[in-house]
Amino acid sequence: MEYTDKNGLAGLEKALVARFQGGDTAAFSGLADLYKDRLHQFILCLLGPDREAEDIAQEAFVQIYKSLPSFRGTSGFGTWAYAVTRNVCRRRLRERGRDAVLFTEERETAADDVPQSGPTQELALESAETRALIRAEIAALSPVHRSVIFLSCWERLSYAEMAEALEIPVGTVRSRLHNALAALAARLKVLAEEEKI
């Protein structure tokens, strides 16, 4: 479910959380509808294409469900849900015997949707091609860069919210986002130069 009004989304989340904490466990399905695609995309940003992404998403939702009664609301539900999901990903990596260093390194990737401009079908196709190229270049970035771009550009979290979700200082968020966008710009520049040849 897409929700573009951030204040409206926050209000809906708060109401659903209050209903759940008040004993209406069916309210959780509303929260799951709001976040199932978002959390799945976040997992893919952190781990890249992963055959177990669906299982990890389910595990994250189980953990969110179990922890929601003690959720205090000091942060937004989404920020908290991303932090829970990140911890599930970290735990899964450790179980696989892989180092969870991807959560602390300065490797990152992300991208923003290019707004579709122009009234003609030809321009719309060019814009779609451009978005596909940008998404492909974002996918080639490191997990740290992908995750910070996802949270910033797609989810439109503030620096403070991103810092809380990723458990890093705000200054590190700024640095990672800057580095991620610089890495993306460099990749796009190379791509543009190759197109000229």
N, C-alpha and C positions, 0 to 999 in steps of 0.2 A: 504494500500500500504506500503510495507516494503522498507526502504531506509537505507542501512548500512553505506554509506559514509557520515559522519557528515558534512564535508565541502560542499559536493555536495548538501546535504539536505538544508543547510543554504542558499546556493546560489539560489536554486529553490524557497525556501520560500520567500527570498528577492525579487526575480523577480515577483512572484505571488502577493505579497503584493503591489509592485510598480504598477503592472498592475491594481489591484483592486482600489488602491487609485487614479489612473489615469482615472478611469471611466469604466474600463472593469469588471463589476460585475461578469461575468462568471468565472473570475480567482479564485473566492472564492471556486468554486467546486474543484479546484485543491488542495487548502489548506484543504478543508474538507476531500478529499480522503486521504491526507497525515496523518491527525490527528483523523479521526473518531474512529478507533480502539484504538489508544493510549489514547484518552480522555475517552473513555468508560472504558478501563482498569484502568485508574487513578481514575475514579469515584468509581469503584468497590473496589479499594484499600482503598479509604477514607471511604466509607459507607458500605463495605461488600456487600453480596448479597442483592440487593435492587430491588424490583419489579418496581420501578420507574426510574431505571438507564437509560433506553432509553429516557424517558421524560427529565431527568436531562441533558443528553448529548445534546438533541435537544435545550433545553433552553440555555445551554452553547454556542452552535453554533450560536444561535440567538443573544446572547449578544456579542459574538466575531464579528459577522457580523456588528452589530450596532456600535461597538466601533472601528472597524478596520480603519475607515477614520482618526481617531485621533491617531492611533498607530504611535509612533515616531521612533521606531526601536532602542531605546537605549539598549534593550535586544533582544535576539533572539525571533522570532515569537513563537516558541514552549514554551519557558519559560513564555512568556506573556500569551499564551493560557492556560497553566496549572494554572496560577494565576487566570485568569478569571473563569476557571472551578471550582477551589477551592472555590472562592467566591460564585458561584452559589450553590455549595453543602452546604456551610455554611448558605446561605440564606434559602435554602430548609429545613435544619434542624431546623432553628429558626421558620419557618412557621409551622412545625410539633410540635413545643413546646419542642423540645429536645435541650439540651445545646450543643453548638458547641465546647465543651471542647476538643473533639478529635483532634482538630487542634493545641492544645497547650500542651497537656500532653506528657509525655515521653513514651507513649505506641507506639510501632511501629512493622511492619513486612515487610519482603521482601525476595527475593531470586533471585539467578542467575541461568540461564540455565546451566546445567552441560554439558560440551562439550561431544559429542558422540565420543567414542574412540573404536578402535578395528574394524577389518574388517568383523567379522563374524556376522551372523544374531542373534545368541545367545547374543553376547555382545551388539548389538544394542537394543535388547529387554530389557536386564538388564539396559542399560542406560536410555531407555524410562521409565522403572519402577522407577528408581532412580529419574528422573526428576519429575515424577508424585508425588512421596513421598515428595520431596522437596517443590513442589508447594503446596501440601496439608498442610505441616507444615507452610509455609509462610502464607497461608490463615488463619491459626489459630492465627497468630500474631495480634497485635492491629492495628487499622487503621493508626496510626502515623508511626509505623514501616513498614507496608506494603507500604505506600506511598513513604517513603524515599528509600526503597529498589527498588521499581519500577523505580523511577526517576534516581537512581544511576546505577543499574544493567541492566535494560532493555533499558532505554532511554539514559543512559550514559551522564547525565548532570554533569557538574562540580559542586563543592561545591557552588560556587558563583551563578550559575544558579539555583540550588536547593534552596538556601537561598532566592533568589528573587521569585521563584515560590511559595514557602511556607510562605513567609513573616516572616522569622526568621533569626537570625544572622548565619554567617558561622560556628561559633563555636558550635552552637546548632545543625546544620546539621551534623557536624562531630560526636558530641556526640550521636545524634539519630541513625546515621548509625552504629556507634560502638555498641550501645546497641541493635539495631535490629539484627545485625549479631551475637552478643553474645547470644541473646535470641533464634535465629534460631539454632545456634550450640548446645545449651543446649537441645533443643527439638530433634534435630537429634541424639544427644548422647543417650538420653533416648530411642529413637526408635531403635538405634543400639543395645543397651543393651537388649531390649525386644526381638530382633531377635535372640540373642544368647541363650535365655532361651529355 
